[in-house]
């Protein structure tokens, strides 16, 4: 089981949902596979899950990531433990394969 925080405008609106915050924290606390791209960073940022984490996102969200204790990396794929991230959907060729391997490893482990 894993969770993928996609980009687009949706994260801007759904990040305040208490159930989504609870679920987000669960995935970070239990070390389950997490993928995040573009605007998706707004969800784990709001949930308080990015302190000490390295990740990619669009430069527009560098401030949001860093104010929440994370480190912005301008690369197409960044892996930090159970978290894989990319800047935009255009980087999908770099992070999707890594994400699938994480999910496969988790399935075997469970």
Biopython code that builds the backbone (N, CA, C, O; Angstrom):
import numpy as np
from Bio.PDB.StructureBuilder import StructureBuilder

atoms = [
    (1, "UNK", "N", (0.833, -1.164, 0.000)),
    (1, "UNK", "CA", (0.000, 0.000, 0.000)),
    (1, "UNK", "C", (0.884, 1.236, 0.000)),
    (1, "UNK", "O", (1.896, 1.280, 0.700)),
    (2, "UNK", "N", (0.508, 2.230, -0.776)),
    (2, "UNK", "CA", (1.242, 3.475, -0.848)),
    (2, "UNK", "C", (0.294, 4.631, -1.081)),
    (2, "UNK", "O", (-0.903, 4.434, -1.290)),
    (3, "UNK", "N", (0.831, 5.831, -1.045)),
    (3, "UNK", "CA", (0.034, 7.024, -1.313)),
    (3, "UNK", "C", (0.806, 7.920, -2.264)),
    (3, "UNK", "O", (2.024, 8.061, -2.148)),
    (4, "UNK", "N", (0.090, 8.527, -3.210)),
    (4, "UNK", "CA", (0.684, 9.399, -4.213)),
    (4, "UNK", "C", (-0.006, 10.752, -4.150)),
    (4, "UNK", "O", (-1.217, 10.849, -4.354)),
    (5, "UNK", "N", (0.761, 11.792, -3.868)),
    (5, "UNK", "CA", (0.232, 13.151, -3.841)),
    (5, "UNK", "C", (0.527, 13.783, -5.191)),
    (5, "UNK", "O", (1.669, 14.128, -5.494)),
    (6, "UNK", "N", (-0.522, 13.931, -6.000)),
    (6, "UNK", "CA", (-0.348, 14.460, -7.353)),
    (6, "UNK", "C", (-0.346, 15.983, -7.351)),
    (6, "UNK", "O", (-0.633, 16.627, -6.342)),
    (7, "UNK", "N", (-0.018, 16.528, -8.496)),
    (7, "UNK", "CA", (0.017, 17.976, -8.651)),
    (7, "UNK", "C", (-1.333, 18.536, -9.039)),
    (7, "UNK", "O", (-2.374, 17.927, -8.794)),
    (8, "UNK", "N", (-1.299, 19.682, -9.637)),
    (8, "UNK", "CA", (-2.536, 20.363, -10.007)),
    (8, "UNK", "C", (-3.041, 21.215, -8.856)),
    (8, "UNK", "O", (-2.360, 21.360, -7.841)),
    (9, "UNK", "N", (-4.203, 21.766, -9.007)),
    (9, "UNK", "CA", (-4.742, 22.680, -8.005)),
    (9, "UNK", "C", (-5.424, 21.975, -6.834)),
    (9, "UNK", "O", (-5.635, 22.595, -5.792)),
    (10, "UNK", "N", (-5.772, 20.701, -6.979)),
    (10, "UNK", "CA", (-6.515, 19.994, -5.927)),
    (10, "UNK", "C", (-5.835, 20.040, -4.557)),
    (10, "UNK", "O", (-6.517, 20.300, -3.566)),
    (11, "UNK", "N", (-4.518, 19.798, -4.453)),
    (11, "UNK", "CA", (-3.901, 19.809, -3.125)),
    (11, "UNK", "C", (-4.119, 21.111, -2.361)),
    (11, "UNK", "O", (-4.194, 21.116, -1.132)),
    (12, "UNK", "N", (-4.218, 22.194, -3.087)),
    (12, "UNK", "CA", (-4.450, 23.502, -2.474)),
    (12, "UNK", "C", (-5.752, 23.526, -1.677)),
    (12, "UNK", "O", (-5.856, 24.222, -0.667)),
    (13, "UNK", "N", (-6.736, 22.768, -2.133)),
    (13, "UNK", "CA", (-8.056, 22.769, -1.503)),
    (13, "UNK", "C", (-8.278, 21.602, -0.548)),
    (13, "UNK", "O", (-8.931, 21.764, 0.484)),
    (14, "UNK", "N", (-7.746, 20.436, -0.876)),
    (14, "UNK", "CA", (-8.043, 19.256, -0.052)),
    (14, "UNK", "C", (-7.096, 19.078, 1.124)),
    (14, "UNK", "O", (-7.365, 18.250, 1.995)),
    (15, "UNK", "N", (-6.007, 19.817, 1.181)),
    (15, "UNK", "CA", (-5.021, 19.633, 2.251)),
    (15, "UNK", "C", (-5.580, 19.892, 3.640)),
    (15, "UNK", "O", (-4.999, 19.438, 4.626)),
    (16, "UNK", "N", (-6.672, 20.596, 3.742)),
    (16, "UNK", "CA", (-7.265, 20.917, 5.047)),
    (16, "UNK", "C", (-8.210, 19.833, 5.559)),
    (16, "UNK", "O", (-8.694, 19.929, 6.686)),
    (17, "UNK", "N", (-8.477, 18.822, 4.768)),
    (17, "UNK", "CA", (-9.390, 17.758, 5.173)),
    (17, "UNK", "C", (-8.762, 16.951, 6.309)),
    (17, "UNK", "O", (-7.672, 16.403, 6.144)),
    (18, "UNK", "N", (-9.438, 16.869, 7.465)),
    (18, "UNK", "CA", (-8.846, 16.176, 8.616)),
    (18, "UNK", "C", (-8.550, 14.700, 8.366)),
    (18, "UNK", "O", (-7.578, 14.168, 8.902)),
    (19, "UNK", "N", (-9.372, 14.034, 7.561)),
    (19, "UNK", "CA", (-9.103, 12.623, 7.259)),
    (19, "UNK", "C", (-7.856, 12.478, 6.390)),
    (19, "UNK", "O", (-7.064, 11.557, 6.587)),
    (20, "UNK", "N", (-7.681, 13.386, 5.430)),
    (20, "UNK", "CA", (-6.491, 13.346, 4.588)),
    (20, "UNK", "C", (-5.233, 13.630, 5.411)),
    (20, "UNK", "O", (-4.198, 12.999, 5.198)),
    (21, "UNK", "N", (-5.316, 14.560, 6.333)),
    (21, "UNK", "CA", (-4.179, 14.859, 7.215)),
    (21, "UNK", "C", (-3.827, 13.625, 8.043)),
    (21, "UNK", "O", (-2.655, 13.275, 8.177)),
    (22, "UNK", "N", (-4.837, 12.974, 8.593)),
    (22, "UNK", "CA", (-4.625, 11.761, 9.399)),
    (22, "UNK", "C", (-3.982, 10.662, 8.564)),
    (22, "UNK", "O", (-3.025, 10.025, 9.005)),
    (23, "UNK", "N", (-4.496, 10.438, 7.371)),
    (23, "UNK", "CA", (-3.967, 9.394, 6.483)),
    (23, "UNK", "C", (-2.532, 9.723, 6.068)),
    (23, "UNK", "O", (-1.669, 8.844, 6.043)),
    (24, "UNK", "N", (-2.287, 10.980, 5.746)),
    (24, "UNK", "CA", (-0.938, 11.411, 5.358)),
    (24, "UNK", "C", (0.053, 11.128, 6.478)),
    (24, "UNK", "O", (1.118, 10.559, 6.240)),
    (25, "UNK", "N", (-0.291, 11.518, 7.675)),
    (25, "UNK", "CA", (0.593, 11.274, 8.827)),
    (25, "UNK", "C", (0.823, 9.786, 9.038)),
    (25, "UNK", "O", (1.932, 9.368, 9.372)),
    (26, "UNK", "N", (-0.222, 8.983, 8.846)),
    (26, "UNK", "CA", (-0.095, 7.523, 9.001)),
    (26, "UNK", "C", (0.976, 6.972, 8.053)),
    (26, "UNK", "O", (1.829, 6.190, 8.472)),
    (27, "UNK", "N", (0.936, 7.377, 6.776)),
    (27, "UNK", "CA", (1.896, 6.862, 5.812)),
    (27, "UNK", "C", (3.323, 7.283, 6.149)),
    (27, "UNK", "O", (4.255, 6.500, 5.965)),
    (28, "UNK", "N", (3.503, 8.495, 6.633)),
    (28, "UNK", "CA", (4.840, 8.933, 7.027)),
    (28, "UNK", "C", (5.299, 8.199, 8.295)),
    (28, "UNK", "O", (6.448, 7.765, 8.376)),
    (29, "UNK", "N", (4.414, 8.063, 9.271)),
    (29, "UNK", "CA", (4.785, 7.437, 10.545)),
    (29, "UNK", "C", (5.061, 5.942, 10.412)),
    (29, "UNK", "O", (5.885, 5.402, 11.150)),
    (30, "UNK", "N", (4.388, 5.271, 9.488)),
    (30, "UNK", "CA", (4.562, 3.824, 9.329)),
    (30, "UNK", "C", (5.549, 3.465, 8.227)),
    (30, "UNK", "O", (5.729, 2.291, 7.904)),
    (31, "UNK", "N", (6.190, 4.481, 7.651)),
    (31, "UNK", "CA", (7.232, 4.260, 6.646)),
    (31, "UNK", "C", (6.723, 3.532, 5.406)),
    (31, "UNK", "O", (7.453, 2.744, 4.805)),
    (32, "UNK", "N", (5.480, 3.791, 5.021)),
    (32, "UNK", "CA", (4.905, 3.211, 3.805)),
    (32, "UNK", "C", (5.350, 4.053, 2.611)),
    (32, "UNK", "O", (5.730, 5.211, 2.788)),
    (33, "UNK", "N", (5.309, 3.495, 1.397)),
    (33, "UNK", "CA", (5.734, 4.238, 0.207)),
    (33, "UNK", "C", (4.890, 5.493, -0.039)),
    (33, "UNK", "O", (3.661, 5.458, 0.015)),
    (34, "UNK", "N", (5.580, 6.590, -0.308)),
    (34, "UNK", "CA", (4.938, 7.877, -0.568)),
    (34, "UNK", "C", (5.566, 8.471, -1.814)),
    (34, "UNK", "O", (6.789, 8.500, -1.947)),
    (35, "UNK", "N", (4.731, 8.942, -2.724)),
    (35, "UNK", "CA", (5.210, 9.666, -3.897)),
    (35, "UNK", "C", (4.552, 11.036, -3.901)),
    (35, "UNK", "O", (3.408, 11.193, -3.474)),
    (36, "UNK", "N", (5.283, 12.015, -4.383)),
    (36, "UNK", "CA", (4.781, 13.383, -4.390)),
    (36, "UNK", "C", (5.344, 14.112, -5.600)),
    (36, "UNK", "O", (6.531, 14.000, -5.906)),
    (37, "UNK", "N", (4.497, 14.850, -6.276)),
    (37, "UNK", "CA", (4.931, 15.614, -7.431)),
    (37, "UNK", "C", (4.254, 16.983, -7.426)),
    (37, "UNK", "O", (3.091, 17.127, -7.048)),
    (38, "UNK", "N", (5.007, 17.960, -7.851)),
    (38, "UNK", "CA", (4.502, 19.303, -8.095)),
    (38, "UNK", "C", (3.769, 19.886, -6.881)),
    (38, "UNK", "O", (4.335, 19.944, -5.789)),
    (39, "UNK", "N", (2.513, 20.318, -7.063)),
    (39, "UNK", "CA", (1.720, 20.937, -6.007)),
    (39, "UNK", "C", (1.376, 19.954, -4.880)),
    (39, "UNK", "O", (0.920, 20.372, -3.815)),
    (40, "UNK", "N", (1.587, 18.671, -5.105)),
    (40, "UNK", "CA", (1.288, 17.661, -4.087)),
    (40, "UNK", "C", (1.995, 17.914, -2.774)),
    (40, "UNK", "O", (1.546, 17.441, -1.730)),
    (41, "UNK", "N", (3.090, 18.650, -2.804)),
    (41, "UNK", "CA", (3.857, 18.958, -1.595)),
    (41, "UNK", "C", (3.006, 19.684, -0.557)),
    (41, "UNK", "O", (3.312, 19.631, 0.634)),
    (42, "UNK", "N", (1.955, 20.353, -0.985)),
    (42, "UNK", "CA", (1.118, 21.111, -0.055)),
    (42, "UNK", "C", (0.434, 20.222, 0.985)),
    (42, "UNK", "O", (0.159, 20.668, 2.099)),
    (43, "UNK", "N", (0.164, 18.987, 0.632)),
    (43, "UNK", "CA", (-0.541, 18.092, 1.565)),
    (43, "UNK", "C", (0.376, 17.643, 2.699)),
    (43, "UNK", "O", (0.039, 17.880, 3.859)),
    (44, "UNK", "N", (1.515, 17.008, 2.429)),
    (44, "UNK", "CA", (2.383, 16.631, 3.553)),
    (44, "UNK", "C", (2.957, 17.844, 4.281)),
    (44, "UNK", "O", (3.284, 17.748, 5.464)),
    (45, "UNK", "N", (3.084, 18.977, 3.602)),
    (45, "UNK", "CA", (3.554, 20.196, 4.280)),
    (45, "UNK", "C", (2.529, 20.623, 5.331)),
    (45, "UNK", "O", (2.886, 20.888, 6.479)),
    (46, "UNK", "N", (1.276, 20.688, 4.940)),
    (46, "UNK", "CA", (0.225, 21.077, 5.876)),
    (46, "UNK", "C", (0.102, 20.071, 7.025)),
    (46, "UNK", "O", (-0.188, 20.446, 8.161)),
    (47, "UNK", "N", (0.327, 18.792, 6.717)),
    (47, "UNK", "CA", (0.221, 17.734, 7.730)),
    (47, "UNK", "C", (1.434, 17.705, 8.663)),
    (47, "UNK", "O", (1.454, 16.934, 9.623)),
    (48, "UNK", "N", (2.435, 18.528, 8.393)),
    (48, "UNK", "CA", (3.611, 18.599, 9.257)),
    (48, "UNK", "C", (4.555, 17.422, 9.127)),
    (48, "UNK", "O", (5.162, 17.000, 10.112)),
    (49, "UNK", "N", (4.684, 16.889, 7.930)),
    (49, "UNK", "CA", (5.469, 15.664, 7.724)),
    (49, "UNK", "C", (6.790, 15.857, 6.990)),
    (49, "UNK", "O", (7.443, 14.869, 6.652)),
    (50, "UNK", "N", (7.203, 17.087, 6.733)),
    (50, "UNK", "CA", (8.360, 17.284, 5.877)),
    (50, "UNK", "C", (9.638, 17.712, 6.585)),
    (50, "UNK", "O", (10.665, 17.900, 5.932)),
    (51, "UNK", "N", (9.602, 17.865, 7.874)),
    (51, "UNK", "CA", (10.795, 18.286, 8.603)),
    (51, "UNK", "C", (11.925, 17.270, 8.393)),
    (51, "UNK", "O", (11.762, 16.077, 8.652)),
    (52, "UNK", "N", (13.066, 17.767, 7.920)),
    (52, "UNK", "CA", (14.227, 16.912, 7.701)),
    (52, "UNK", "C", (14.190, 16.101, 6.421)),
    (52, "UNK", "O", (15.098, 15.307, 6.175)),
    (53, "UNK", "N", (13.157, 16.279, 5.594)),
    (53, "UNK", "CA", (13.035, 15.504, 4.357)),
    (53, "UNK", "C", (13.570, 16.294, 3.172)),
    (53, "UNK", "O", (13.395, 17.509, 3.086)),
    (54, "UNK", "N", (14.228, 15.582, 2.256)),
    (54, "UNK", "CA", (14.694, 16.158, 0.989)),
    (54, "UNK", "C", (13.688, 15.781, -0.077)),
    (54, "UNK", "O", (13.263, 14.628, -0.154)),
    (55, "UNK", "N", (13.302, 16.750, -0.904)),
    (55, "UNK", "CA", (12.383, 16.404, -1.979)),
    (55, "UNK", "C", (12.397, 17.421, -3.106)),
    (55, "UNK", "O", (12.853, 18.554, -2.954)),
    (56, "UNK", "N", (11.882, 16.973, -4.240)),
    (56, "UNK", "CA", (11.727, 17.824, -5.411)),
    (56, "UNK", "C", (10.291, 18.312, -5.459)),
    (56, "UNK", "O", (9.366, 17.616, -5.039)),
    (57, "UNK", "N", (10.125, 19.493, -5.965)),
    (57, "UNK", "CA", (8.817, 20.069, -6.270)),
    (57, "UNK", "C", (9.076, 21.201, -7.246)),
    (57, "UNK", "O", (10.226, 21.453, -7.608)),
    (58, "UNK", "N", (8.050, 21.872, -7.669)),
    (58, "UNK", "CA", (8.261, 23.021, -8.546)),
    (58, "UNK", "C", (8.891, 24.137, -7.721)),
    (58, "UNK", "O", (8.602, 24.260, -6.531)),
    (59, "UNK", "N", (9.749, 24.951, -8.335)),
    (59, "UNK", "CA", (10.409, 26.022, -7.581)),
    (59, "UNK", "C", (9.444, 26.943, -6.830)),
    (59, "UNK", "O", (9.805, 27.524, -5.807)),
    (60, "UNK", "N", (8.236, 27.072, -7.334)),
    (60, "UNK", "CA", (7.214, 27.896, -6.684)),
    (60, "UNK", "C", (6.967, 27.474, -5.239)),
    (60, "UNK", "O", (6.620, 28.306, -4.401)),
    (61, "UNK", "N", (7.144, 26.181, -4.943)),
    (61, "UNK", "CA", (6.874, 25.663, -3.592)),
    (61, "UNK", "C", (8.133, 25.445, -2.767)),
    (61, "UNK", "O", (8.080, 24.818, -1.709)),
    (62, "UNK", "N", (9.257, 25.953, -3.237)),
    (62, "UNK", "CA", (10.504, 25.844, -2.470)),
    (62, "UNK", "C", (10.327, 26.469, -1.087)),
    (62, "UNK", "O", (10.720, 25.874, -0.083)),
    (63, "UNK", "N", (9.746, 27.644, -1.031)),
    (63, "UNK", "CA", (9.547, 28.331, 0.247)),
    (63, "UNK", "C", (8.662, 27.502, 1.184)),
    (63, "UNK", "O", (8.991, 27.327, 2.357)),
    (64, "UNK", "N", (7.543, 26.996, 0.667)),
    (64, "UNK", "CA", (6.616, 26.201, 1.480)),
    (64, "UNK", "C", (7.309, 24.980, 2.064)),
    (64, "UNK", "O", (7.127, 24.654, 3.237)),
    (65, "UNK", "N", (8.098, 24.314, 1.248)),
    (65, "UNK", "CA", (8.825, 23.130, 1.687)),
    (65, "UNK", "C", (9.841, 23.493, 2.761)),
    (65, "UNK", "O", (9.929, 22.825, 3.791)),
    (66, "UNK", "N", (10.601, 24.543, 2.520)),
    (66, "UNK", "CA", (11.662, 24.909, 3.458)),
    (66, "UNK", "C", (11.114, 25.486, 4.759)),
    (66, "UNK", "O", (11.703, 25.258, 5.816)),
    (67, "UNK", "N", (10.016, 26.219, 4.717)),
    (67, "UNK", "CA", (9.438, 26.769, 5.945)),
    (67, "UNK", "C", (8.882, 25.643, 6.830)),
    (67, "UNK", "O", (8.712, 25.812, 8.038)),
    (68, "UNK", "N", (8.604, 24.499, 6.204)),
    (68, "UNK", "CA", (8.116, 23.324, 6.947)),
    (68, "UNK", "C", (9.261, 22.406, 7.357)),
    (68, "UNK", "O", (9.020, 21.310, 7.863)),
    (69, "UNK", "N", (10.501, 22.836, 7.146)),
    (69, "UNK", "CA", (11.652, 22.070, 7.603)),
    (69, "UNK", "C", (12.256, 21.124, 6.590)),
    (69, "UNK", "O", (13.168, 20.368, 6.922)),
    (70, "UNK", "N", (11.764, 21.149, 5.354)),
    (70, "UNK", "CA", (12.296, 20.277, 4.320)),
    (70, "UNK", "C", (13.404, 20.959, 3.534)),
    (70, "UNK", "O", (13.689, 22.142, 3.721)),
    (71, "UNK", "N", (14.020, 20.186, 2.652)),
    (71, "UNK", "CA", (15.086, 20.699, 1.794)),
    (71, "UNK", "C", (14.667, 20.543, 0.341)),
    (71, "UNK", "O", (14.363, 19.438, -0.109)),
    (72, "UNK", "N", (14.652, 21.647, -0.387)),
    (72, "UNK", "CA", (14.299, 21.658, -1.799)),
    (72, "UNK", "C", (15.468, 21.159, -2.639)),
    (72, "UNK", "O", (16.604, 21.598, -2.461)),
    (73, "UNK", "N", (15.177, 20.228, -3.566)),
    (73, "UNK", "CA", (16.178, 19.710, -4.491)),
    (73, "UNK", "C", (15.607, 19.842, -5.902)),
    (73, "UNK", "O", (14.540, 19.299, -6.190)),
    (74, "UNK", "N", (16.296, 20.545, -6.765)),
    (74, "UNK", "CA", (15.832, 20.773, -8.133)),
    (74, "UNK", "C", (16.346, 19.673, -9.058)),
    (74, "UNK", "O", (17.242, 19.894, -9.873)),
    (75, "UNK", "N", (15.758, 18.479, -8.914)),
    (75, "UNK", "CA", (16.108, 17.312, -9.729)),
    (75, "UNK", "C", (14.831, 16.602, -10.127)),
    (75, "UNK", "O", (13.806, 16.780, -9.469)),
    (76, "UNK", "N", (14.858, 15.792, -11.198)),
    (76, "UNK", "CA", (13.641, 15.118, -11.656)),
    (76, "UNK", "C", (13.159, 13.988, -10.755)),
    (76, "UNK", "O", (11.996, 13.592, -10.828)),
    (77, "UNK", "N", (14.036, 13.469, -9.911)),
    (77, "UNK", "CA", (13.641, 12.407, -8.983)),
    (77, "UNK", "C", (14.520, 12.483, -7.739)),
    (77, "UNK", "O", (15.747, 12.452, -7.825)),
    (78, "UNK", "N", (13.880, 12.580, -6.607)),
    (78, "UNK", "CA", (14.598, 12.595, -5.333)),
    (78, "UNK", "C", (13.998, 11.507, -4.456)),
    (78, "UNK", "O", (12.782, 11.447, -4.274)),
    (79, "UNK", "N", (14.849, 10.655, -3.919)),
    (79, "UNK", "CA", (14.407, 9.605, -3.011)),
    (79, "UNK", "C", (14.977, 9.909, -1.635)),
    (79, "UNK", "O", (16.184, 10.085, -1.472)),
    (80, "UNK", "N", (14.097, 9.968, -0.654)),
    (80, "UNK", "CA", (14.491, 10.179, 0.743)),
    (80, "UNK", "C", (13.756, 9.136, 1.570)),
    (80, "UNK", "O", (12.625, 9.354, 2.005)),
    (81, "UNK", "N", (14.407, 8.010, 1.780)),
    (81, "UNK", "CA", (13.763, 6.918, 2.518)),
    (81, "UNK", "C", (12.555, 6.393, 1.764)),
    (81, "UNK", "O", (12.681, 5.912, 0.638)),
    (82, "UNK", "N", (11.385, 6.484, 2.382)),
    (82, "UNK", "CA", (10.145, 5.977, 1.777)),
    (82, "UNK", "C", (9.451, 7.013, 0.898)),
    (82, "UNK", "O", (8.343, 6.768, 0.422)),
    (83, "UNK", "N", (10.081, 8.165, 0.676)),
    (83, "UNK", "CA", (9.486, 9.258, -0.097)),
    (83, "UNK", "C", (10.225, 9.441, -1.420)),
    (83, "UNK", "O", (11.436, 9.660, -1.443)),
    (84, "UNK", "N", (9.480, 9.349, -2.515)),
    (84, "UNK", "CA", (10.028, 9.666, -3.836)),
    (84, "UNK", "C", (9.264, 10.878, -4.363)),
    (84, "UNK", "O", (8.041, 10.955, -4.246)),
    (85, "UNK", "N", (10.004, 11.823, -4.944)),
    (85, "UNK", "CA", (9.350, 13.028, -5.438)),
    (85, "UNK", "C", (9.946, 13.486, -6.755)),
    (85, "UNK", "O", (11.086, 13.167, -7.094)),
    (86, "UNK", "N", (9.138, 14.246, -7.492)),
    (86, "UNK", "CA", (9.563, 14.841, -8.744)),
    (86, "UNK", "C", (9.020, 16.258, -8.834)),
    (86, "UNK", "O", (8.130, 16.650, -8.079)),
    (87, "UNK", "N", (9.569, 17.013, -9.765)),
    (87, "UNK", "CA", (9.165, 18.415, -9.888)),
    (87, "UNK", "C", (7.788, 18.557, -10.531)),
    (87, "UNK", "O", (6.915, 19.231, -9.984)),
    (88, "UNK", "N", (7.587, 17.923, -11.692)),
    (88, "UNK", "CA", (6.303, 18.003, -12.400)),
    (88, "UNK", "C", (6.023, 16.661, -13.070)),
    (88, "UNK", "O", (6.835, 15.739, -13.007)),
    (89, "UNK", "N", (4.870, 16.569, -13.707)),
    (89, "UNK", "CA", (4.533, 15.342, -14.431)),
    (89, "UNK", "C", (5.535, 15.083, -15.551)),
    (89, "UNK", "O", (5.688, 13.939, -15.980)),
    (90, "UNK", "N", (6.202, 16.093, -16.023)),
    (90, "UNK", "CA", (7.197, 15.905, -17.086)),
    (90, "UNK", "C", (8.380, 15.050, -16.620)),
    (90, "UNK", "O", (9.100, 14.480, -17.440)),
    (91, "UNK", "N", (8.574, 14.965, -15.315)),
    (91, "UNK", "CA", (9.654, 14.146, -14.749)),
    (91, "UNK", "C", (9.219, 12.702, -14.508)),
    (91, "UNK", "O", (9.985, 11.917, -13.949)),
    (92, "UNK", "N", (8.015, 12.340, -14.916)),
    (92, "UNK", "CA", (7.447, 11.018, -14.600)),
    (92, "UNK", "C", (8.344, 9.857, -15.024)),
    (92, "UNK", "O", (8.342, 8.809, -14.377)),
    (93, "UNK", "N", (9.101, 10.029, -16.086)),
    (93, "UNK", "CA", (10.007, 8.979, -16.543)),
    (93, "UNK", "C", (11.114, 8.680, -15.540)),
    (93, "UNK", "O", (11.753, 7.630, -15.609)),
    (94, "UNK", "N", (11.338, 9.584, -14.626)),
    (94, "UNK", "CA", (12.372, 9.410, -13.601)),
    (94, "UNK", "C", (11.820, 8.838, -12.300)),
    (94, "UNK", "O", (12.461, 7.988, -11.682)),
    (95, "UNK", "N", (10.634, 9.294, -11.873)),
    (95, "UNK", "CA", (10.154, 8.886, -10.546)),
    (95, "UNK", "C", (9.129, 7.757, -10.552)),
    (95, "UNK", "O", (8.979, 7.082, -9.533)),
    (96, "UNK", "N", (8.426, 7.523, -11.639)),
    (96, "UNK", "CA", (7.391, 6.479, -11.635)),
    (96, "UNK", "C", (7.996, 5.092, -11.453)),
    (96, "UNK", "O", (7.457, 4.289, -10.693)),
    (97, "UNK", "N", (9.090, 4.793, -12.123)),
    (97, "UNK", "CA", (9.726, 3.486, -11.971)),
    (97, "UNK", "C", (10.198, 3.236, -10.546)),
    (97, "UNK", "O", (10.054, 2.133, -10.019)),
    (98, "UNK", "N", (10.757, 4.259, -9.933)),
    (98, "UNK", "CA", (11.197, 4.165, -8.536)),
    (98, "UNK", "C", (9.987, 3.911, -7.638)),
    (98, "UNK", "O", (10.047, 3.083, -6.729)),
    (99, "UNK", "N", (8.904, 4.616, -7.894)),
    (99, "UNK", "CA", (7.658, 4.468, -7.127)),
    (99, "UNK", "C", (7.120, 3.041, -7.240)),
    (99, "UNK", "O", (6.709, 2.454, -6.238)),
    (100, "UNK", "N", (7.120, 2.484, -8.440)),
    (100, "UNK", "CA", (6.631, 1.119, -8.649)),
    (100, "UNK", "C", (7.507, 0.119, -7.889)),
    (100, "UNK", "O", (6.989, -0.826, -7.293)),
    (101, "UNK", "N", (8.820, 0.316, -7.906)),
    (101, "UNK", "CA", (9.705, -0.575, -7.148)),
    (101, "UNK", "C", (9.419, -0.488, -5.648)),
    (101, "UNK", "O", (9.437, -1.506, -4.955)),
    (102, "UNK", "N", (9.159, 0.707, -5.147)),
    (102, "UNK", "CA", (8.818, 0.864, -3.725)),
    (102, "UNK", "C", (7.538, 0.113, -3.389)),
    (102, "UNK", "O", (7.458, -0.562, -2.363)),
    (103, "UNK", "N", (6.535, 0.231, -4.255)),
    (103, "UNK", "CA", (5.257, -0.448, -4.021)),
    (103, "UNK", "C", (5.428, -1.964, -4.062)),
    (103, "UNK", "O", (4.844, -2.679, -3.247)),
    (104, "UNK", "N", (6.223, -2.451, -5.004)),
    (104, "UNK", "CA", (6.475, -3.887, -5.121)),
    (104, "UNK", "C", (7.182, -4.401, -3.877)),
    (104, "UNK", "O", (6.815, -5.442, -3.333)),
    (105, "UNK", "N", (8.182, -3.681, -3.434)),
    (105, "UNK", "CA", (8.919, -4.073, -2.228)),
    (105, "UNK", "C", (7.989, -4.093, -1.009)),
    (105, "UNK", "O", (8.074, -5.000, -0.181)),
    (106, "UNK", "N", (7.119, -3.114, -0.899)),
    (106, "UNK", "CA", (6.156, -3.060, 0.203)),
    (106, "UNK", "C", (5.188, -4.234, 0.146)),
    (106, "UNK", "O", (4.847, -4.814, 1.177)),
    (107, "UNK", "N", (4.749, -4.581, -1.049)),
    (107, "UNK", "CA", (3.810, -5.704, -1.203)),
    (107, "UNK", "C", (4.456, -7.016, -0.756)),
    (107, "UNK", "O", (3.831, -7.829, -0.075)),
    (108, "UNK", "N", (5.695, -7.204, -1.144)),
    (108, "UNK", "CA", (6.429, -8.422, -0.756)),
    (108, "UNK", "C", (6.639, -8.455, 0.754)),
    (108, "UNK", "O", (6.550, -9.508, 1.385)),
    (109, "UNK", "N", (6.917, -7.293, 1.315)),
    (109, "UNK", "CA", (7.169, -7.189, 2.759)),
    (109, "UNK", "C", (5.909, -7.474, 3.585)),
    (109, "UNK", "O", (5.994, -8.003, 4.693)),
    (110, "UNK", "N", (4.756, -7.122, 3.043)),
    (110, "UNK", "CA", (3.498, -7.270, 3.797)),
    (110, "UNK", "C", (2.953, -8.671, 3.801)),
    (110, "UNK", "O", (1.906, -8.925, 4.397)),
]
sb = StructureBuilder()
sb.init_structure("model")
sb.init_model(0)
sb.init_chain("A")
sb.init_seg("    ")
for serial, (resi, resn, name, xyz) in enumerate(atoms, 1):
    if name == "N":
        sb.init_residue(resn, " ", resi, " ")
    sb.init_atom(name, np.array(xyz, "f"), 0.0, 1.0, " ", f" {name:<3s}", serial, name[0])
structure = sb.get_structure()
